[in-house]
Amino acid sequence: MFEDEKTIFCIDANILIQAWQKYYSPEICPSYWQVLNELGKKGIIFIPEVVFEEIEKGEDDLFDWLKQSDIPIRKIDGSVANCLKEIYATNPNHKYLVSSNQIHSKADPWVIAHAMHEKAIVVTKEQKDFIKKQTKIKIPHVCENMKVEWIDDFEFIKKANINFVCNL
């Protein structure tokens, strides 16, 4: 897929955190982390700096791995800040993407802003909540409102042509 296309992916923290702690932990699936590192080296995936900072707060070895990886970490600049302003200006409910009670990540709006700026696909574990509470908005809702493509990690694995090999 990546030979001719310039598809890049902006990775949300929950993609890395949940994979590390559960189904793709380095103990059972080290090749997943090798592949992510290679995709980072090739510039196919990146994380916003705020995602890096969120992972730093974790209580596992993911942050140490991430520091040593080749996954690019994008800083907030004026263009990304302007994308964030556009997100909030487009729909007043977008402010509920971040909540004061810490249920939502403070990185979420920045993930979308970075994706807008880089014309990247957002990769997140979040799913659309079909209970339309105005104060419960998630990354997929804002992505759709902003016309930013989003996928989950399983769709990302398909799009990136990642194949797993199991051994005994």
C-alpha distance (Angstrom), angle and dihedral (degrees) to the residues before:
residue distance angle dihedral
M1 . . .
F2 3.78 . .
E3 3.80 98.9 .
D4 3.80 96.6 85.2
E5 3.77 103.5 12.0
K6 3.78 128.9 75.5
T7 3.79 95.3 -144.3
I8 3.78 113.4 155.3
F9 3.77 130.7 179.5
C10 3.81 131.0 -142.4
I11 3.79 107.4 -149.4
D12 3.81 121.2 -143.5
A13 3.82 117.9 -142.3
N14 3.81 93.5 -114.4
I15 3.82 90.5 63.1
L16 3.78 91.5 60.7
I17 3.81 98.2 34.6
Q18 3.79 97.7 50.1
A19 3.80 93.7 42.0
W20 3.82 91.1 49.8
Q21 3.80 94.2 47.5
K22 3.80 99.2 38.8
Y23 3.77 136.6 8.7
Y24 3.85 102.3 10.4
S25 3.79 99.4 33.4
P26 3.80 112.4 159.3
E27 3.81 89.8 -113.1
I28 3.80 93.7 61.8
C29 3.79 102.6 24.4
P30 3.82 112.5 24.6
S31 3.80 91.3 155.1
Y32 3.82 90.5 66.9
W33 3.79 89.8 63.0
Q34 3.80 91.9 44.7
V35 3.80 89.5 53.1
L36 3.82 92.3 48.4
N37 3.79 88.9 50.8
E38 3.82 90.9 51.3
L39 3.81 91.3 48.0
G40 3.79 88.2 51.6
K41 3.79 91.4 49.7
K42 3.80 89.2 53.0
G43 3.81 92.2 48.9
I44 3.79 92.4 -116.7
I45 3.80 94.5 121.8
F46 3.79 132.8 31.3
I47 3.78 139.5 167.3
P48 3.79 128.7 -140.8
E49 3.79 115.5 -114.9
V50 3.81 89.8 -114.0
V51 3.82 89.4 59.8
F52 3.81 88.9 51.4
E53 3.82 88.8 51.6
E54 3.82 91.7 48.4
I55 3.80 91.0 52.5
E56 3.80 89.8 48.2
K57 3.82 88.2 66.2
G58 3.81 91.6 59.6
E59 3.75 124.3 106.9
D60 3.79 99.6 -131.7
D61 3.80 139.3 70.5
L62 3.81 95.7 -90.0
F63 3.80 92.7 99.1
D64 3.81 91.6 52.0
W65 3.81 90.1 50.2
L66 3.81 91.5 47.2
K67 3.81 92.7 51.1
Q68 3.81 89.4 54.9
S69 3.81 95.1 43.0
D70 3.78 128.7 96.3
I71 3.80 93.4 -125.4
P72 3.81 107.3 128.3
I73 3.80 116.7 -121.0
R74 3.79 112.8 -147.8
K75 3.79 119.3 -148.0
I76 3.78 124.0 -144.8
D77 3.78 111.5 -100.5
G78 3.80 134.3 169.9
S79 3.81 93.8 -83.5
V80 3.79 92.7 51.7
A81 3.82 90.5 45.8
N82 3.81 88.7 52.9
C83 3.81 89.7 52.4
L84 3.81 88.8 53.0
K85 3.81 90.3 51.0
E86 3.81 88.6 51.5
I87 3.83 90.6 51.6
Y88 3.80 91.4 54.6
A89 3.81 94.0 40.9
T90 3.81 92.9 51.8
N91 3.78 95.8 60.7
P92 3.81 128.7 5.1
N93 3.83 89.8 -145.8
H94 3.79 90.0 65.6
K95 3.81 87.3 81.1
Y96 3.83 86.6 74.5
L97 3.79 89.8 68.2
V98 3.81 83.9 86.5
S99 3.77 118.7 41.1
S100 3.75 132.4 -167.2
N101 3.82 91.8 -128.4
Q102 3.83 91.6 66.0
I103 3.81 93.8 -119.5
H104 3.78 89.6 123.2
S105 3.76 123.3 50.8
K106 3.78 116.6 -108.7
A107 3.81 85.5 -138.6
D108 3.82 94.8 63.3
P109 3.82 98.7 87.5
W110 3.81 90.0 44.6
V111 3.80 91.1 53.2
I112 3.80 88.6 57.7
A113 3.82 93.6 42.2
H114 3.81 91.4 52.0
A115 3.80 90.5 47.5
M116 3.81 90.5 51.1
H117 3.79 91.5 49.5
E118 3.83 94.1 46.6
K119 3.82 94.9 36.5
A120 3.79 86.5 -123.6
I121 3.79 133.2 152.8
V122 3.81 114.4 -110.7
V123 3.81 114.2 -127.8
T124 3.81 112.1 -158.6
K125 3.80 141.0 151.4
E126 3.79 89.5 -136.8
Q127 3.77 117.4 108.5
K128 3.76 130.3 -161.2
D129 3.76 112.1 -85.9
F130 3.77 107.3 -138.4
I131 3.78 91.8 -163.4
K132 3.77 93.0 91.8
K133 3.78 100.3 -142.7
Q134 3.77 108.1 162.7
T135 3.79 91.0 -143.7
K136 3.81 94.0 49.7
I137 3.77 105.3 68.2
K138 3.79 123.3 154.9
I139 3.77 137.2 -162.4
P140 3.85 93.9 -94.7
H141 3.83 91.6 55.5
V142 3.79 93.1 52.1
C143 3.80 92.8 42.1
E144 3.78 90.7 54.5
N145 3.81 91.6 46.7
M146 3.82 89.9 50.4
K147 3.83 93.9 42.2
V148 3.81 91.9 -117.4
E149 3.79 115.2 145.6
W150 3.81 115.3 -122.1
I151 3.79 132.7 -175.5
D152 3.78 138.1 172.8
D153 3.78 124.6 -113.0
F154 3.80 94.1 -95.8
E155 3.80 91.5 55.3
F156 3.81 88.1 45.6
I157 3.81 89.8 55.1
K158 3.81 89.4 53.3
K159 3.82 94.3 45.8
A160 3.80 92.0 46.9
N161 3.82 91.1 47.7
I162 3.79 91.8 -125.9
N163 3.81 112.7 172.4
F164 3.78 124.1 -170.5
V165 3.79 124.8 -142.9
C166 3.77 117.8 -156.5
N167 3.78 123.0 -155.5
L168 3.78 135.5 -176.1
